[in-house]
Amino acid sequence: MNKTDVLIIGAGPTGLFCAHQLGIIGLTCEIVDNLDKVGGQCIELYPDKPIYDIPAIPECTGEELTNNLLKQIKPFNFNFHLNQRVEELKKVNDRWHVKTNANKEFDVASIVIAGGVGSFEPRKFPVKECEKFEGNSLFYSVKDKTIFKDKTISIFGGGDSALDWAIELSNTSKVNLIHRRDGFSGMEASVQKVKELNDQGKINLYTKYQLDSVVGEDKIDTVKIKHDEGELKEIKSDYILGFFGLIMQLGPILDWGLNINKKQLK
Ligand SMILES: Cc1cc2nc3c(=O)[nH]c(=O)nc-3n(C[C@H](O)[C@H](O)[C@H](O)COP(=O)(O)OP(=O)(O)OC[C@H]3O[C@@H](n4cnc5c(N)ncnc54)[C@H](O)[C@@H]3O)c2cc1C
């Protein structure tokens, strides 16, 4: 059990600046975020976009703002606990016991909820049996690309993440890129690159196809994809990557008995 003064839920700009203010008055804190990185919406949704409305900073990007906030709290050496969502809060005497979905526990005097619009969750495949393979041969983000070396990867999606990873992994793996439409929403330069790699046989492109089902015992062995017009194809695959964007949801925060106007937030 981690014992500290304050637990901050959310490592977005609000949580980071809050940590600074706590440090200034001599309190200790631990910071938890569901994302795999610090910075909240600024780093996840617009790291390169310029921001013009920060006091005394005429212009900076989402990433620069995050880096500066991190620099500001560096002297305090606060700990981050990433990739985990705060699930449970329990009042125990005059303190709070807090638990994350990674089973990390905290014993704190106060909690700051700096959860913004909520935690970011990947939009998932609607196919039921996908759940079984999640985290072992089916992923919604890439944490360690070396596991894909010399394997066959089926990537689903038509935005920047799907295109970028298809291009990147085609250097070391056999890549199938499957998208439910003809057109892509990613950057035009990446779309062109994918088409070139398809012509060179380095990526197999399937448009107007969607995932139909997944076959395998402990790990994925084959994916079945279905064309708009009903044709089914079977593709041998060691891994599946799904990039369908993120959904933001307040999630467990709605269950903590707070006086929140749920209608507005849903
Ligand atoms: C495309 C875009 C452009 C924008 N441009 C601007 C701009 O130019 N200027 C401007 O001022 N604002 C801009 N904004 C708005 C700005 O990004 C937000 O106001 C700001 O990020 C809010 O900061 P925050 O720290 O409160 O919340 P967030 O940035 O939303 O961070 C909250 C964090 O809490 C985490 N979290 C939530 N619940 C849990 C939980 N239960 N457990 C663990 N972690 C949890 C989330 O994962 C998230 O990382 C923009 C927003 C978008 C989407």
The ligand as a Gaussian input file, in Angstrom:
#p B3LYP/6-31G(d) Opt

LIG

0 1
 C       -8.170000      18.650000     -30.220000
 C       -8.175000      19.524000     -28.966000
 C       -7.561000      20.760000     -29.004000
 C       -7.547000      21.583000     -27.861000
 N       -6.909000      22.799000     -27.907000
 C       -6.859000      23.585000     -26.814000
 C       -6.185000      24.870000     -26.839000
 O       -5.650000      25.275000     -27.870000
 N       -6.187000      25.584000     -25.707000
 C       -6.766000      25.132000     -24.547000
 O       -6.718000      25.861000     -23.551000
 N       -7.395000      23.936000     -24.480000
 C       -7.456000      23.166000     -25.590000
 N       -8.122000      21.968000     -25.521000
 C       -8.749000      21.559000     -24.261000
 C       -7.696000      21.064000     -23.262000
 O       -6.911000      20.028000     -23.834000
 C       -8.383000      20.520000     -22.001000
 O       -9.125000      21.586000     -21.427000
 C       -7.324000      20.038000     -21.007000
 O       -6.601000      18.928000     -21.523000
 C       -8.003000      19.645000     -19.698000
 O       -6.971000      19.222000     -18.832000
 P       -7.252000      18.213000     -17.633000
 O       -5.937000      17.917000     -17.010000
 O       -8.329000      18.802000     -16.791000
 O       -7.912000      16.924000     -18.309000
 P       -7.367000      15.912000     -19.424000
 O       -6.361000      16.534000     -20.308000
 O       -8.601000      15.331000     -20.011000
 O       -6.620000      14.807000     -18.553000
 C       -7.341000      13.988000     -17.670000
 C       -6.546000      12.719000     -17.462000
 O       -7.205000      11.973000     -16.456000
 C       -7.100000      10.604000     -16.761000
 N       -8.185000       9.911000     -16.044000
 C       -9.504000      10.174000     -16.038000
 N      -10.171000       9.330000     -15.228000
 C       -9.242000       8.502000     -14.717000
 C       -9.270000       7.400000     -13.803000
 N      -10.405000       6.970000     -13.230000
 N       -8.104000       6.775000     -13.509000
 C       -6.931000       7.180000     -14.059000
 N       -6.830000       8.209000     -14.913000
 C       -7.959000       8.866000     -15.233000
 C       -7.229000      10.561000     -18.288000
 O       -6.646000       9.384000     -18.830000
 C       -6.495000      11.836000     -18.705000
 O       -5.152000      11.583000     -19.059000
 C       -8.163000      21.152000     -26.656000
 C       -8.758000      19.863000     -26.616000
 C       -8.766000      19.057000     -27.756000
 C       -9.404000      17.689000     -27.687000

